[in-house]
Amino acid sequence: MNKRRIAAAVVGATALLGLSVPNASAGEQALSCKTSVGNTGGWAECTGSGTWRVLSICSFEQDRYGTWGTQSGGTTRRYAPDCTWEMASVRVEMK
């Protein structure tokens, strides 16, 4: 069998069985996020799908991490763990 026939057989089997060939970006996250910072608290809001958590960057104390969460679409807002003295920024970490 030559290479063209093999390729045609693979394409035909894929179409017949309803299988799809994953593209290179299938494992990548599709999240778009924005953040807001207040005096000692803040939030992050992400749209799309993926696994993420909120990170509070605190002034004069240790940074604080939220819990990991996975969303499969839509928009989700998560509140950042409060800082005791002052929040410098809010960041989003993705897995």
Secondary structure, DSSP 4 states (H G I P E B T S, - for coil): --HHHHHHHHHHHHHHHT--PPPTTTTS-EEEEEEEE-SS-EEEEEEEEEEEEEEEEEETS--EE---EEEEEEEEEEEPPPPSSEEEEEEEEE-
